Amino acid sequence: MQVLLPDISKFKIINGQQFQNQKRVCIFAFYSPIPGCFSSLERVLALHQTNNVYTLLISLDTEQKMKSYINEDSPRGSILKQINVAIDENNTMASFMSYNKFDALPAVYLFDEQKVMQWRGNPNDSALKSRVEYGV
């Protein structure tokens, strides 16, 4: 069964730019501000800097709280300023994860140009970098 990209119109992007369709692969990192997620931010940032990859961190937290994290004068805050951050306003993310039986956070999903999911896993998985660099 093919798993398609969640409707990104259901996420409010609170910094960064809107998704560009010409990207070869898009990555959605679903994010909650807990220690395990924060420790993965550098890994996600490295993926964000890969050519033709659009990265979106989706928070389960409130917009106000995420904006305070983004504006925080710390390594975490500076990383968040470089990555598109969105708020899930309609529980789309939780529904997507529940439906696809992948409830652990942090989690990264890779989609191809047709918006079909090709891989999912933890940002620290060694397979993730090669998937992004060499295509899905």
C-alpha positions as CSV (number, residue, x, y, z in Angstrom):
1,M,0.0,0.0,0.0
2,Q,1.3,3.4,-1.0
3,V,1.5,6.0,1.8
4,L,1.1,9.5,0.5
5,L,2.4,12.8,1.8
6,P,0.0,14.4,4.4
7,D,-1.8,17.5,3.2
8,I,0.7,20.2,4.1
9,S,-2.0,22.9,3.8
10,K,-3.1,21.6,7.3
11,F,0.2,22.7,8.8
12,K,0.9,26.4,9.6
13,I,4.5,27.2,8.7
14,I,5.7,29.7,11.3
15,N,9.1,30.4,9.8
16,G,10.8,29.5,6.5
17,Q,9.3,29.2,3.1
18,Q,6.5,27.2,1.5
19,F,7.2,23.8,0.0
20,Q,8.5,24.0,-3.6
21,N,7.3,21.2,-5.9
22,Q,10.6,21.1,-7.9
23,K,12.4,19.4,-5.0
24,R,13.7,15.9,-5.8
25,V,12.8,14.6,-2.3
26,C,11.0,16.2,0.6
27,I,11.6,15.3,4.2
28,F,9.1,15.8,6.9
29,A,10.6,15.5,10.4
30,F,7.8,15.3,12.9
31,Y,8.9,17.0,16.0
32,S,8.0,17.5,19.7
33,P,10.2,19.6,22.1
34,I,11.5,16.7,24.2
35,P,15.2,16.0,24.9
36,G,15.4,13.1,22.4
37,C,14.1,15.4,19.6
38,F,16.3,18.3,20.4
39,S,19.4,16.0,20.3
40,S,18.4,15.1,16.7
41,L,18.2,18.6,15.4
42,E,21.8,18.8,14.1
43,R,21.2,15.6,12.1
44,V,18.0,17.1,10.6
45,L,19.9,20.3,9.8
46,A,22.5,18.3,7.9
47,L,19.8,16.8,5.8
48,H,18.3,20.2,5.2
49,Q,21.5,21.3,3.7
50,T,21.5,18.5,1.1
51,N,20.7,19.6,-2.4
52,N,17.1,19.6,-3.5
53,V,15.7,18.6,-0.1
54,Y,12.9,20.4,1.6
55,T,12.8,19.9,5.3
56,L,9.8,20.7,7.5
57,L,9.8,20.1,11.3
58,I,6.2,19.7,12.5
59,S,5.6,20.4,16.1
60,L,2.8,19.0,18.3
61,D,3.3,22.0,20.5
62,T,1.7,25.4,20.4
63,E,2.8,28.2,18.0
64,Q,3.7,30.5,20.8
65,K,5.9,27.9,22.4
66,M,7.6,26.9,19.2
67,K,8.3,30.6,18.3
68,S,10.0,31.0,21.7
69,Y,12.2,28.0,20.9
70,I,13.1,29.5,17.5
71,N,14.0,32.8,19.0
72,E,15.9,31.3,21.8
73,D,19.6,32.4,21.9
74,S,21.1,28.9,22.0
75,P,22.4,26.3,19.6
76,R,18.9,24.7,19.4
77,G,17.4,28.1,18.6
78,S,19.9,28.9,15.9
79,I,19.3,25.5,14.3
80,L,15.5,26.0,14.3
81,K,15.9,29.3,12.6
82,Q,17.5,27.5,9.6
83,I,14.8,24.8,9.3
84,N,11.2,25.3,8.2
85,V,9.1,24.8,11.3
86,A,5.3,24.2,11.2
87,I,2.5,23.8,13.7
88,D,0.0,21.0,13.2
89,E,-3.3,22.9,13.6
90,N,-5.7,20.1,12.7
91,N,-4.1,17.0,14.3
92,T,-3.0,15.8,10.8
93,M,0.4,14.7,12.1
94,A,-1.0,12.6,14.9
95,S,-3.5,11.0,12.6
96,F,-0.9,10.3,10.0
97,M,1.4,8.6,12.5
98,S,-1.4,6.6,14.1
99,Y,-2.7,5.4,10.7
100,N,0.8,4.4,9.6
101,K,1.7,2.7,12.9
102,F,4.7,4.8,13.6
103,D,4.2,6.7,16.8
104,A,7.7,7.3,18.0
105,L,9.2,10.8,18.1
106,P,11.4,12.0,16.6
107,A,10.6,10.5,13.2
108,V,11.6,11.4,9.7
109,Y,9.6,10.6,6.5
110,L,11.1,10.7,3.0
111,F,8.8,11.3,0.0
112,D,9.6,11.1,-3.7
113,E,8.5,13.6,-6.3
114,Q,5.2,11.9,-6.6
115,K,4.6,12.5,-2.9
116,V,4.8,8.8,-2.1
117,M,6.5,7.8,1.1
118,Q,9.7,5.9,0.4
119,W,11.3,5.6,3.9
120,R,10.5,6.4,7.5
121,G,12.7,6.2,10.6
122,N,14.7,7.9,13.3
123,P,16.9,10.9,12.3
124,N,19.9,9.2,13.8
125,D,19.5,6.1,11.5
126,S,22.6,5.7,9.4
127,A,20.5,4.7,6.4
128,L,18.8,8.1,6.3
129,K,21.8,10.1,5.0
130,S,22.5,7.7,2.1
131,R,18.8,7.7,1.2
132,V,18.8,11.4,0.9
133,E,22.1,11.7,-0.9
134,Y,21.5,9.0,-3.4
135,G,17.7,9.2,-3.8
136,V,15.0,7.2,-2.3
